[in-house]
Amino acid sequence: MQIDRRTFLYLSATLAAGCVAPGDANPSGGGAKRIVNAGPAAQFSADGVYTRFRELGFFIVRRGPDLFALSAVCTHRKCKLHAEPDKTFYCPCHGSTFDANGHVTTGPARRDLPVLAASIDENGRLLVSAPVQ
């Protein structure tokens, strides 16, 4: 699988800086991060939400040329979210919902889901900077 130069540079810079999207530095409440090797980026070539890393606190999302990691932890009370068939997210604890980009659509959550730093290494593996659970 190939990604364009702009996406590669963005993902590399984000991982190198240890950044996350504005709005919530760490959905688990602590500051510790770990790098998760999600495997070959090529396995995420089809558009959709990949849920296999939900228990580690994130989803992998492919939308066209964009490949990114989105927190799987509700910003309200830190419950694990469910990915819905329409590519939105639902919190079973208190009913918050988030759109496909992680923006709050129904409260009680007030903050959007953080996009986690991710990059593709020289061997084509997707690396995600995920909060320590």
The first five atom37 places (N, CA, C, CB, O) and aatype in JSON, in Angstrom:
{
  "aatype": [12, 5, 9, 3, 1, 1, 16, 13, 10, 18, 10, 15, 0, 16, 10, 0, 0, 7, 4, 19, 0, 14, 7, 3, 0, 2, 14, 15, 7, 7, 7, 0, 11, 1, 9, 19, 2, 0, 7, 14, 0, 0, 5, 13, 15, 0, 3, 7, 19, 18, 16, 1, 13, 1, 6, 10, 7, 13, 13, 9, 19, 1, 1, 7, 14, 3, 10, 13, 0, 10, 15, 0, 19, 4, 16, 8, 1, 11, 4, 11, 10, 8, 0, 6, 14, 3, 11, 16, 13, 18, 4, 14, 4, 8, 7, 15, 16, 13, 3, 0, 2, 7, 8, 19, 16, 16, 7, 14, 0, 1, 1, 3, 10, 14, 19, 10, 0, 0, 15, 9, 3, 6, 2, 7, 1, 10, 10, 19, 15, 0, 14, 19, 5],
  "atom_mask": [
    [1, 1, 1, 1, 1],
    [1, 1, 1, 1, 1],
    [1, 1, 1, 1, 1],
    [1, 1, 1, 1, 1],
    [1, 1, 1, 1, 1],
    [1, 1, 1, 1, 1],
    [1, 1, 1, 1, 1],
    [1, 1, 1, 1, 1],
    [1, 1, 1, 1, 1],
    [1, 1, 1, 1, 1],
    [1, 1, 1, 1, 1],
    [1, 1, 1, 1, 1],
    [1, 1, 1, 1, 1],
    [1, 1, 1, 1, 1],
    [1, 1, 1, 1, 1],
    [1, 1, 1, 1, 1],
    [1, 1, 1, 1, 1],
    [1, 1, 1, 0, 1],
    [1, 1, 1, 1, 1],
    [1, 1, 1, 1, 1],
    [1, 1, 1, 1, 1],
    [1, 1, 1, 1, 1],
    [1, 1, 1, 0, 1],
    [1, 1, 1, 1, 1],
    [1, 1, 1, 1, 1],
    [1, 1, 1, 1, 1],
    [1, 1, 1, 1, 1],
    [1, 1, 1, 1, 1],
    [1, 1, 1, 0, 1],
    [1, 1, 1, 0, 1],
    [1, 1, 1, 0, 1],
    [1, 1, 1, 1, 1],
    [1, 1, 1, 1, 1],
    [1, 1, 1, 1, 1],
    [1, 1, 1, 1, 1],
    [1, 1, 1, 1, 1],
    [1, 1, 1, 1, 1],
    [1, 1, 1, 1, 1],
    [1, 1, 1, 0, 1],
    [1, 1, 1, 1, 1],
    [1, 1, 1, 1, 1],
    [1, 1, 1, 1, 1],
    [1, 1, 1, 1, 1],
    [1, 1, 1, 1, 1],
    [1, 1, 1, 1, 1],
    [1, 1, 1, 1, 1],
    [1, 1, 1, 1, 1],
    [1, 1, 1, 0, 1],
    [1, 1, 1, 1, 1],
    [1, 1, 1, 1, 1],
    [1, 1, 1, 1, 1],
    [1, 1, 1, 1, 1],
    [1, 1, 1, 1, 1],
    [1, 1, 1, 1, 1],
    [1, 1, 1, 1, 1],
    [1, 1, 1, 1, 1],
    [1, 1, 1, 0, 1],
    [1, 1, 1, 1, 1],
    [1, 1, 1, 1, 1],
    [1, 1, 1, 1, 1],
    [1, 1, 1, 1, 1],
    [1, 1, 1, 1, 1],
    [1, 1, 1, 1, 1],
    [1, 1, 1, 0, 1],
    [1, 1, 1, 1, 1],
    [1, 1, 1, 1, 1],
    [1, 1, 1, 1, 1],
    [1, 1, 1, 1, 1],
    [1, 1, 1, 1, 1],
    [1, 1, 1, 1, 1],
    [1, 1, 1, 1, 1],
    [1, 1, 1, 1, 1],
    [1, 1, 1, 1, 1],
    [1, 1, 1, 1, 1],
    [1, 1, 1, 1, 1],
    [1, 1, 1, 1, 1],
    [1, 1, 1, 1, 1],
    [1, 1, 1, 1, 1],
    [1, 1, 1, 1, 1],
    [1, 1, 1, 1, 1],
    [1, 1, 1, 1, 1],
    [1, 1, 1, 1, 1],
    [1, 1, 1, 1, 1],
    [1, 1, 1, 1, 1],
    [1, 1, 1, 1, 1],
    [1, 1, 1, 1, 1],
    [1, 1, 1, 1, 1],
    [1, 1, 1, 1, 1],
    [1, 1, 1, 1, 1],
    [1, 1, 1, 1, 1],
    [1, 1, 1, 1, 1],
    [1, 1, 1, 1, 1],
    [1, 1, 1, 1, 1],
    [1, 1, 1, 1, 1],
    [1, 1, 1, 0, 1],
    [1, 1, 1, 1, 1],
    [1, 1, 1, 1, 1],
    [1, 1, 1, 1, 1],
    [1, 1, 1, 1, 1],
    [1, 1, 1, 1, 1],
    [1, 1, 1, 1, 1],
    [1, 1, 1, 0, 1],
    [1, 1, 1, 1, 1],
    [1, 1, 1, 1, 1],
    [1, 1, 1, 1, 1],
    [1, 1, 1, 1, 1],
    [1, 1, 1, 0, 1],
    [1, 1, 1, 1, 1],
    [1, 1, 1, 1, 1],
    [1, 1, 1, 1, 1],
    [1, 1, 1, 1, 1],
    [1, 1, 1, 1, 1],
    [1, 1, 1, 1, 1],
    [1, 1, 1, 1, 1],
    [1, 1, 1, 1, 1],
    [1, 1, 1, 1, 1],
    [1, 1, 1, 1, 1],
    [1, 1, 1, 1, 1],
    [1, 1, 1, 1, 1],
    [1, 1, 1, 1, 1],
    [1, 1, 1, 1, 1],
    [1, 1, 1, 1, 1],
    [1, 1, 1, 1, 1],
    [1, 1, 1, 0, 1],
    [1, 1, 1, 1, 1],
    [1, 1, 1, 1, 1],
    [1, 1, 1, 1, 1],
    [1, 1, 1, 1, 1],
    [1, 1, 1, 1, 1],
    [1, 1, 1, 1, 1],
    [1, 1, 1, 1, 1],
    [1, 1, 1, 1, 1],
    [1, 1, 1, 1, 1]
  ],
  "atom_positions": [
    [[0.84, -1.17, 0.0], [0.0, 0.0, 0.0], [0.88, 1.24, 0.0], [-0.95, 0.0, 1.21], [1.94, 1.26, 0.64]],
    [[0.46, 2.25, -0.71], [1.21, 3.49, -0.78], [0.37, 4.62, -0.24], [1.65, 3.78, -2.22], [-0.85, 4.64, -0.41]],
    [[1.01, 5.56, 0.42], [0.33, 6.77, 0.85], [1.02, 7.94, 0.19], [0.34, 6.91, 2.41], [2.19, 7.85, -0.19]],
    [[0.29, 9.03, 0.05], [0.92, 10.18, -0.6], [1.92, 10.85, 0.34], [-0.14, 11.18, -1.05], [1.89, 10.64, 1.55]],
    [[2.78, 11.64, -0.24], [3.86, 12.3, 0.5], [3.32, 13.17, 1.63], [4.71, 13.14, -0.44], [3.86, 13.16, 2.73]],
    [[2.26, 13.93, 1.35], [1.7, 14.83, 2.35], [1.22, 14.05, 3.57], [0.53, 15.64, 1.75], [1.49, 14.45, 4.71]],
    [[0.52, 12.95, 3.36], [0.02, 12.13, 4.46], [1.17, 11.53, 5.25], [-0.9, 11.02, 3.95], [1.15, 11.53, 6.48]],
    [[2.18, 11.02, 4.54], [3.34, 10.43, 5.22], [4.03, 11.47, 6.1], [4.32, 9.85, 4.2], [4.35, 11.2, 7.26]],
    [[4.27, 12.65, 5.55], [4.95, 13.68, 6.32], [4.14, 14.12, 7.53], [5.25, 14.88, 5.44], [4.68, 14.33, 8.61]],
    [[2.83, 14.26, 7.33], [1.96, 14.64, 8.44], [2.0, 13.59, 9.55], [0.52, 14.84, 7.96], [2.18, 13.92, 10.72]],
    [[1.83, 12.34, 9.18], [1.83, 11.27, 10.18], [3.19, 11.16, 10.87], [1.45, 9.93, 9.54], [3.25, 10.96, 12.08]],
    [[4.26, 11.27, 10.11], [5.6, 11.18, 10.7], [5.86, 12.32, 11.67], [6.66, 11.18, 9.6], [6.36, 12.1, 12.78]],
    [[5.51, 13.52, 11.26], [5.73, 14.69, 12.13], [4.89, 14.6, 13.38], [5.42, 15.99, 11.38], [5.35, 14.95, 14.47]],
    [[3.66, 14.14, 13.25], [2.77, 14.02, 14.4], [3.31, 13.01, 15.4], [1.37, 13.62, 13.95], [3.32, 13.28, 16.6]],
    [[3.75, 11.87, 14.92], [4.29, 10.86, 15.83], [5.58, 11.35, 16.47], [4.54, 9.54, 15.08], [5.79, 11.17, 17.67]],
    [[6.45, 11.96, 15.68], [7.72, 12.44, 16.22], [7.51, 13.49, 17.3], [8.57, 13.01, 15.1], [8.26, 13.55, 18.28]],
    [[6.49, 14.31, 17.13], [6.23, 15.36, 18.11], [5.45, 14.85, 19.31], [5.46, 16.49, 17.46], [5.38, 15.52, 20.34]],
    [[4.88, 13.66, 19.19], [4.08, 13.12, 20.29], [2.79, 13.89, 20.48], [0.0, 0.0, 0.0], [2.26, 13.97, 21.59]],
    [[2.29, 14.46, 19.41], [1.1, 15.31, 19.48], [-0.16, 14.47, 19.38], [1.11, 16.37, 18.37], [-0.16, 13.34, 18.9]],
    [[-1.24, 15.08, 19.85], [-2.57, 14.57, 19.61], [-3.41, 15.73, 19.15], [-3.18, 13.88, 20.87], [-2.97, 16.88, 19.2]],
    [[-4.61, 15.45, 18.71], [-5.48, 16.52, 18.25], [-5.83, 17.45, 19.4], [-6.75, 15.95, 17.61], [-5.89, 17.02, 20.55]],
    [[-6.07, 18.73, 19.09], [-6.47, 19.64, 20.15], [-7.76, 19.18, 20.81], [-6.65, 21.05, 19.59], [-8.59, 18.52, 20.18]],
    [[-7.91, 19.52, 22.06], [-9.17, 19.21, 22.74], [-9.01, 18.26, 23.89], [0.0, 0.0, 0.0], [-9.74, 18.37, 24.88]],
    [[-8.09, 17.33, 23.81], [-7.9, 16.39, 24.91], [-6.55, 15.73, 24.76], [-9.04, 15.33, 24.95], [-6.35, 14.92, 23.85]],
    [[-5.63, 16.04, 25.62], [-4.28, 15.53, 25.5], [-4.22, 14.03, 25.72], [-3.37, 16.22, 26.47], [-3.38, 13.36, 25.11]],
    [[-5.07, 13.48, 26.57], [-5.03, 12.05, 26.82], [-6.37, 11.61, 27.39], [-3.88, 11.69, 27.79], [-6.71, 11.96, 28.52]],
    [[-7.14, 10.85, 26.61], [-8.46, 10.47, 27.07], [-8.47, 9.55, 28.28], [-9.19, 9.82, 25.98], [-9.51, 9.42, 28.93]],
    [[-7.35, 8.91, 28.6], [-7.34, 8.02, 29.76], [-7.05, 8.76, 31.06], [-6.3, 6.93, 29.56], [-7.09, 8.18, 32.14]],
    [[-6.76, 10.07, 30.94], [-6.55, 10.87, 32.12], [-5.1, 10.97, 32.54], [0.0, 0.0, 0.0], [-4.77, 11.89, 33.29]],
    [[-4.22, 10.09, 32.1], [-2.82, 10.16, 32.45], [-2.01, 10.68, 31.29], [0.0, 0.0, 0.0], [-2.55, 10.91, 30.21]],
    [[-0.72, 10.87, 31.52], [0.11, 11.41, 30.47], [0.94, 10.37, 29.74], [0.0, 0.0, 0.0], [1.56, 10.69, 28.72]],
    [[0.98, 9.15, 30.23], [1.84, 8.13, 29.65], [1.29, 7.65, 28.31], [2.01, 6.96, 30.61], [0.09, 7.44, 28.15]],
    [[2.21, 7.47, 27.36], [1.86, 6.96, 26.04], [2.71, 5.73, 25.75], [2.07, 8.04, 24.94], [3.77, 5.53, 26.35]],
    [[2.22, 4.93, 24.83], [3.0, 3.8, 24.35], [2.8, 3.73, 22.85], [2.57, 2.46, 25.05], [1.77, 4.15, 22.33]],
    [[3.79, 3.2, 22.15], [3.68, 3.03, 20.71], [3.15, 1.62, 20.46], [5.07, 3.26, 20.0], [3.74, 0.63, 20.9]],
    [[2.04, 1.55, 19.74], [1.43, 0.27, 19.39], [1.7, 0.0, 17.92], [-0.11, 0.26, 19.7], [1.35, 0.81, 17.06]],
    [[2.3, -1.14, 17.63], [2.52, -1.57, 16.25], [1.22, -2.22, 15.79], [3.75, -2.55, 16.13], [0.91, -3.34, 16.2]],
    [[0.47, -1.52, 14.94], [-0.82, -2.03, 14.47], [-0.65, -2.99, 13.3], [-1.72, -0.88, 14.07], [-1.64, -3.52, 12.79]],
    [[0.58, -3.23, 12.88], [0.83, -4.16, 11.78], [0.95, -3.42, 10.46], [0.0, 0.0, 0.0], [1.0, -2.19, 10.41]],
    [[0.98, -4.19, 9.38], [1.14, -3.57, 8.06], [-0.01, -2.61, 7.74], [1.23, -4.66, 6.98], [-1.18, -2.96, 7.88]],
    [[0.35, -1.41, 7.33], [-0.68, -0.43, 6.97], [-1.54, -0.93, 5.82], [-0.03, 0.92, 6.59], [-2.69, -0.53, 5.69]],
    [[-1.0, -1.81, 5.0], [-1.74, -2.35, 3.86], [-3.0, -3.1, 4.29], [-0.85, -3.28, 3.05], [-3.94, -3.21, 3.51]],
    [[-3.03, -3.61, 5.52], [-4.22, -4.34, 5.97], [-5.39, -3.4, 6.27], [-3.89, -5.16, 7.21], [-6.5, -3.87, 6.55]],
    [[-5.15, -2.1, 6.21], [-6.2, -1.1, 6.43], [-6.49, -0.34, 5.14], [-5.78, -0.13, 7.56], [-6.73, 0.87, 5.17]],
    [[-6.47, -1.04, 4.02], [-6.6, -0.37, 2.72], [-8.05, -0.06, 2.34], [-5.99, -1.22, 1.65], [-8.29, 0.84, 1.54]],
    [[-9.01, -0.79, 2.88], [-10.42, -0.53, 2.56], [-10.99, 0.52, 3.49], [-11.24, -1.84, 2.65], [-10.68, 0.55, 4.68]],
    [[-11.84, 1.39, 2.95], [-12.49, 2.4, 3.78], [-13.29, 1.73, 4.89], [-13.41, 3.3, 2.94], [-13.95, 0.72, 4.67]],
    [[-13.23, 2.3, 6.09], [-14.0, 1.78, 7.2], [-13.35, 2.05, 8.54], [0.0, 0.0, 0.0], [-12.31, 2.7, 8.62]],
    [[-13.98, 1.52, 9.58], [-13.48, 1.63, 10.95], [-13.02, 0.23, 11.36], [-14.58, 2.2, 11.93], [-13.79, -0.73, 11.29]],
    [[-11.77, 0.13, 11.77], [-11.19, -1.13, 12.21], [-11.19, -1.15, 13.73], [-9.74, -1.33, 11.63], [-10.57, -0.29, 14.37]],
    [[-11.87, -2.12, 14.31], [-12.12, -2.13, 15.76], [-11.2, -3.04, 16.56], [-13.52, -2.53, 16.01], [-11.35, -3.12, 17.78]],
    [[-10.27, -3.71, 15.93], [-9.48, -4.71, 16.66], [-8.61, -4.13, 17.78], [-8.6, -5.44, 15.69], [-8.12, -4.88, 18.63]],
    [[-8.41, -2.81, 17.78], [-7.59, -2.2, 18.83], [-8.45, -1.44, 19.85], [-6.57, -1.24, 18.21], [-7.94, -0.64, 20.63]],
    [[-9.75, -1.69, 19.84], [-10.67, -1.02, 20.76], [-10.25, -1.2, 22.22], [-12.09, -1.55, 20.57], [-10.26, -0.23, 22.99]],
    [[-9.88, -2.4, 22.6], [-9.49, -2.65, 23.99], [-8.18, -1.95, 24.36], [-9.36, -4.15, 24.23], [-7.89, -1.77, 25.55]],
    [[-7.4, -1.57, 23.37], [-6.18, -0.79, 23.62], [-6.47, 0.7, 23.59], [-5.1, -1.14, 22.59], [-5.58, 1.52, 23.81]],
    [[-7.73, 1.06, 23.33], [-8.16, 2.45, 23.43], [-8.23, 3.24, 22.14], [0.0, 0.0, 0.0], [-8.33, 4.46, 22.17]],
    [[-8.2, 2.56, 20.98], [-8.32, 3.31, 19.73], [-8.9, 2.46, 18.61], [-6.96, 3.84, 19.32], [-8.88, 1.23, 18.63]],
    [[-9.43, 3.18, 17.62], [-9.89, 2.6, 16.37], [-8.94, 3.08, 15.28], [-11.39, 3.0, 16.05], [-8.36, 4.16, 15.38]],
    [[-8.77, 2.27, 14.24], [-8.08, 2.7, 13.03], [-9.19, 3.07, 12.04], [-7.1, 1.57, 12.46], [-10.15, 2.32, 11.86]],
    [[-9.04, 4.21, 11.4], [-10.05, 4.67, 10.45], [-9.38, 4.92, 9.1], [-10.78, 5.96, 10.96], [-8.36, 5.6, 9.02]],
    [[-9.96, 4.36, 8.06], [-9.52, 4.62, 6.69], [-10.67, 5.33, 5.99], [-9.1, 3.3, 5.93], [-11.79, 4.84, 5.95]],
    [[-10.36, 6.51, 5.45], [-11.33, 7.25, 4.66], [-10.61, 7.79, 3.44], [-11.99, 8.41, 5.5], [-9.9, 8.8, 3.52]],
    [[-10.79, 7.12, 2.32], [-10.07, 7.5, 1.1], [-8.58, 7.39, 1.34], [0.0, 0.0, 0.0], [-8.09, 6.35, 1.79]],
    [[-7.83, 8.46, 1.04], [-6.38, 8.4, 1.23], [-5.96, 8.58, 2.69], [-5.71, 9.45, 0.39], [-4.79, 8.39, 3.03]],
    [[-6.9, 8.95, 3.56], [-6.57, 9.23, 4.96], [-6.65, 7.97, 5.81], [-7.51, 10.29, 5.52], [-7.63, 7.23, 5.76]],
    [[-5.6, 7.75, 6.58], [-5.53, 6.64, 7.53], [-5.13, 7.25, 8.87], [-4.52, 5.51, 7.07], [-4.07, 7.87, 8.97]],
    [[-5.97, 7.06, 9.9], [-5.66, 7.68, 11.19], [-6.22, 6.83, 12.33], [-6.22, 9.11, 11.26], [-7.03, 5.93, 12.12]],
    [[-5.76, 7.15, 13.54], [-6.22, 6.47, 14.75], [-7.07, 7.45, 15.54], [-5.0, 5.94, 15.61], [-6.69, 8.6, 15.75]],
    [[-8.23, 6.98, 15.98], [-9.18, 7.79, 16.73], [-9.41, 7.12, 18.08], [-10.52, 7.97, 15.95], [-9.59, 5.91, 18.14]],
    [[-9.41, 7.9, 19.14], [-9.63, 7.35, 20.48], [-10.93, 6.56, 20.52], [-9.64, 8.46, 21.53], [-11.93, 6.97, 19.95]],
    [[-10.9, 5.43, 21.21], [-12.09, 4.6, 21.42], [-12.64, 4.79, 22.82], [-11.76, 3.12, 21.17], [-13.41, 3.96, 23.31]],
    [[-12.23, 5.88, 23.48], [-12.62, 6.14, 24.86], [-13.47, 7.41, 24.9], [-11.38, 6.28, 25.77], [-13.04, 8.47, 24.44]],
    [[-14.67, 7.3, 25.44], [-15.57, 8.44, 25.52], [-14.94, 9.55, 26.37], [-16.93, 8.02, 26.11], [-14.32, 9.29, 27.4]],
    [[-15.1, 10.77, 25.91], [-14.53, 11.91, 26.62], [-15.37, 12.33, 27.82], [-14.37, 13.08, 25.67], [-15.0, 13.26, 28.54]],
    [[-16.5, 11.67, 28.04], [-17.36, 11.99, 29.18], [-16.88, 11.27, 30.44], [-18.82, 11.62, 28.89], [-16.44, 11.91, 31.39]],
    [[-16.97, 9.95, 30.43], [-16.61, 9.17, 31.62], [-15.67, 8.01, 31.31], [-17.85, 8.63, 32.28], [-15.6, 7.04, 32.06]],
    [[-14.96, 8.11, 30.2], [-13.91, 7.16, 29.84], [-14.4, 5.74, 29.55], [-12.92, 7.1, 30.94], [-13.63, 4.79, 29.69]],
    [[-15.64, 5.58, 29.14], [-16.15, 4.27, 28.74], [-15.66, 3.93, 27.33], [-17.7, 4.23, 28.81], [-15.42, 4.83, 26.53]],
    [[-15.51, 2.66, 27.05], [-15.12, 2.22, 25.7], [-16.31, 2.39, 24.76], [-14.64, 0.74, 25.72], [-17.43, 1.99, 25.07]],
    [[-16.04, 2.97, 23.62], [-17.07, 3.23, 22.62], [-17.31, 2.0, 21.74], [-16.68, 4.42, 21.76], [-16.47, 1.1, 21.66]],
    [[-18.46, 2.0, 21.09], [-18.79, 1.0, 20.08], [-18.8, 1.7, 18.74], [-20.17, 0.31, 20.38], [-19.35, 2.79, 18.6]],
    [[-18.2, 1.06, 17.74], [-18.26, 1.57, 16.37], [-19.57, 1.06, 15.77], [-17.0, 1.12, 15.52], [-19.87, -0.13, 15.83]],
    [[-20.33, 1.96, 15.19], [-21.62, 1.62, 14.59], [-21.42, 1.32, 13.1], [-22.65, 2.77, 14.8], [-20.44, 1.76, 12.5]],
    [[-22.36, 0.57, 12.49], [-22.24, 0.24, 11.06], [-22.15, 1.47, 10.14], [-23.41, -0.59, 10.64], [-21.56, 1.39, 9.07]],
    [[-22.72, 2.6, 10.57], [-22.67, 3.81, 9.74], [-21.39, 4.62, 9.98], [-23.89, 4.69, 10.03], [-21.29, 5.77, 9.54]],
    [[-20.4, 4.02, 10.67], [-19.09, 4.62, 10.94], [-19.14, 5.74, 11.97], [-18.49, 5.14, 9.66], [-18.25, 6.58, 12.02]],
    [[-20.19, 5.76, 12.78], [-20.26, 6.67, 13.91], [-19.9, 5.87, 15.16], [-21.69, 7.34, 14.05], [-19.63, 4.67, 15.08]],
    [[-19.89, 6.55, 16.31], [-19.47, 5.91, 17.55], [-20.49, 6.18, 18.64], [-18.06, 6.39, 17.97], [-21.06, 7.27, 18.71]],
    [[-20.72, 5.17, 19.49], [-21.74, 5.24, 20.54], [-21.14, 4.81, 21.87], [-22.95, 4.35, 20.18], [-20.41, 3.82, 21.95]],
    [[-21.46, 5.57, 22.91], [-21.02, 5.21, 24.26], [-22.16, 4.5, 24.98], [-20.55, 6.48, 25.04], [-23.21, 5.1, 25.21]],
    [[-21.97, 3.24, 25.35], [-23.03, 2.48, 26.01], [-23.28, 2.91, 27.46], [-22.71, 1.02, 25.97], [-24.3, 2.54, 28.04]],
    [[-22.38, 3.66, 28.04], [-22.52, 4.04, 29.45], [-23.56, 5.14, 29.66], [-21.19, 4.49, 30.0], [-24.42, 5.02, 30.53]],
    [[-23.48, 6.21, 28.88], [-24.38, 7.34, 29.1], [-25.01, 7.87, 27.82], [-23.63, 8.46, 29.77], [-25.71, 8.88, 27.86]],
    [[-24.8, 7.21, 26.68], [-25.49, 7.54, 25.46], [-24.87, 8.59, 24.57], [0.0, 0.0, 0.0], [-25.49, 9.0, 23.59]],
    [[-23.66, 9.05, 24.87], [-23.02, 10.02, 23.98], [-22.81, 9.38, 22.61], [-21.67, 10.52, 24.57], [-22.56, 8.18, 22.49]],
    [[-22.91, 10.21, 21.57], [-22.62, 9.75, 20.21], [-21.66, 10.72, 19.55], [-23.92, 9.62, 19.38], [-21.6, 11.9, 19.88]],
    [[-20.89, 10.17, 18.6], [-19.87, 10.92, 17.88], [-19.99, 10.59, 16.4], [-18.44, 10.59, 18.42], [-20.3, 9.45, 16.04]],
    [[-19.76, 11.58, 15.55], [-19.83, 11.32, 14.12], [-18.57, 10.6, 13.64], [-20.02, 12.64, 13.34], [-17.71, 10.26, 14.45]],
    [[-18.48, 10.36, 12.34], [-17.37, 9.6, 11.77], [-16.02, 10.28, 11.96], [-17.61, 9.37, 10.31], [-14.98, 9.63, 11.87]],
    [[-16.03, 11.59, 12.23], [-14.78, 12.32, 12.48], [-14.47, 12.44, 13.97], [-14.86, 13.7, 11.87], [-13.46, 13.04, 14.34]],
    [[-15.33, 11.89, 14.82], [-15.12, 11.95, 16.26], [-15.72, 13.17, 16.93], [0.0, 0.0, 0.0], [-15.46, 13.42, 18.1]],
    [[-16.52, 13.94, 16.2], [-17.16, 15.13, 16.78], [-18.41, 14.72, 17.55], [-17.51, 16.16, 15.67], [-19.17, 13.87, 17.09]],
    [[-18.62, 15.31, 18.71], [-19.79, 15.01, 19.54], [-21.06, 15.38, 18.77], [-19.72, 15.78, 20.89], [-21.18, 16.48, 18.24]],
    [[-22.01, 14.45, 18.72], [-23.31, 14.73, 18.12], [-24.42, 14.71, 19.17], [-23.62, 13.72, 17.01], [-25.44, 15.39, 19.01]],
    [[-24.23, 13.94, 20.23], [-25.18, 13.88, 21.34], [-24.39, 13.74, 22.64], [-26.19, 12.69, 21.17], [-23.5, 12.9, 22.73]],
    [[-24.72, 14.56, 23.65], [-24.05, 14.51, 24.94], [-24.56, 13.37, 25.78], [0.0, 0.0, 0.0], [-25.45, 12.62, 25.37]],
    [[-23.99, 13.24, 26.96], [-23.4, 14.27, 27.78], [-21.94, 14.64, 27.46], [-23.47, 13.85, 29.17], [-21.45, 15.63, 27.99]],
    [[-21.24, 13.88, 26.62], [-19.87, 14.26, 26.27], [-19.88, 15.65, 25.66], [-19.23, 13.22, 25.29], [-20.79, 16.01, 24.91]],
    [[-18.85, 16.43, 25.97], [-18.73, 17.79, 25.43], [-17.51, 17.94, 24.53], [-18.65, 18.8, 26.56], [-17.46, 18.85, 23.7]],
    [[-16.54, 17.05, 24.69], [-15.31, 17.13, 23.9], [-15.3, 16.06, 22.82], [-14.07, 16.98, 24.81], [-15.75, 14.94, 23.02]],
    [[-14.78, 16.45, 21.66], [-14.63, 15.51, 20.55], [-13.59, 14.45, 20.9], [-14.22, 16.25, 19.27], [-12.79, 14.62, 21.82]],
    [[-13.62, 13.36, 20.17], [-12.64, 12.29, 20.36], [-11.28, 12.74, 19.82], [-13.1, 10.99, 19.66], [-11.21, 13.29, 18.72]],
    [[-10.23, 12.5, 20.56], [-8.89, 12.86, 20.06], [-8.46, 11.96, 18.91], [-7.88, 12.78, 21.2], [-8.73, 10.76, 18.9]],
    [[-7.79, 12.55, 17.96], [-7.09, 11.8, 16.93], [-5.7, 11.54, 17.5], [-7.03, 12.57, 15.53], [-5.01, 12.47, 17.91]],
    [[-5.3, 10.28, 17.53], [-4.02, 9.9, 18.12], [-2.91, 9.98, 17.08], [-4.08, 8.49, 18.72], [-3.14, 9.73, 15.89]],
    [[-1.73, 10.33, 17.51], [-0.58, 10.39, 16.6], [-0.32, 9.01, 16.01], [0.68, 10.91, 17.34], [-0.34, 8.01, 16.72]],
    [[-0.08, 8.99, 14.71], [0.19, 7.72, 14.02], [1.12, 8.0, 12.85], [-1.14, 7.06, 13.53], [1.14, 9.1, 12.29]],
    [[1.89, 6.99, 12.49], [2.77, 7.11, 11.33], [3.0, 5.72, 10.75], [4.13, 7.77, 11.71], [2.72, 4.71, 11.39]],
    [[3.5, 5.72, 9.53], [3.87, 4.47, 8.87], [5.39, 4.45, 8.81], [3.22, 4.35, 7.44], [6.01, 5.36, 8.25]],
    [[5.99, 3.41, 9.37], [7.45, 3.35, 9.4], [8.02, 2.88, 8.06], [7.92, 2.41, 10.52], [7.28, 2.61, 7.11]],
    [[9.34, 2.78, 7.99], [10.02, 2.42, 6.75], [9.69, 1.01, 6.28], [11.5, 2.57, 6.92], [9.94, 0.67, 5.12]],
    [[9.15, 0.18, 7.16], [8.75, -1.19, 6.8], [7.26, -1.3, 6.48], [9.11, -2.14, 7.93], [6.75, -2.4, 6.29]],
    [[6.57, -0.16, 6.44], [5.15, -0.16, 6.09], [4.22, -0.49, 7.24], [0.0, 0.0, 0.0], [3.04, -0.76, 7.01]],
    [[4.72, -0.47, 8.47], [3.88, -0.76, 9.64], [3.27, 0.52, 10.17], [4.71, -1.46, 10.75], [3.91, 1.57, 10.21]],
    [[2.01, 0.41, 10.57], [1.31, 1.54, 11.18], [1.63, 1.56, 12.67], [-0.23, 1.45, 10.93], [1.38, 0.59, 13.38]],
    [[2.19, 2.67, 13.13], [2.52, 2.85, 14.55], [1.62, 3.92, 15.13], [4.03, 3.22, 14.74], [1.5, 5.01, 14.58]],
    [[0.99, 3.59, 16.26], [0.04, 4.5, 16.9], [0.54, 4.84, 18.3], [-1.38, 3.88, 16.96], [0.92, 3.95, 19.06]],
    [[0.54, 6.12, 18.62], [0.88, 6.58, 19.97], [-0.4, 6.59, 20.8], [1.56, 8.01, 19.94], [-1.2, 7.51, 20.71]],
    [[-0.57, 5.55, 21.6], [-1.81, 5.35, 22.34], [-1.59, 5.59, 23.83], [-2.36, 3.94, 22.1], [-0.51, 5.33, 24.36]],
    [[-2.63, 6.08, 24.51], [-2.51, 6.26, 25.97], [-2.36, 4.91, 26.66], [-3.73, 7.02, 26.53], [-2.93, 3.91, 26.23]],
    [[-1.6, 4.91, 27.74], [-1.47, 3.7, 28.55], [-2.8, 3.54, 29.29], [-0.25, 3.78, 29.56], [-3.27, 4.47, 29.94]],
    [[-3.37, 2.36, 29.2], [-4.68, 2.09, 29.81], [-4.52, 1.66, 31.24], [-5.43, 1.02, 29.03], [-5.51, 1.39, 31.92]]
  ]
}
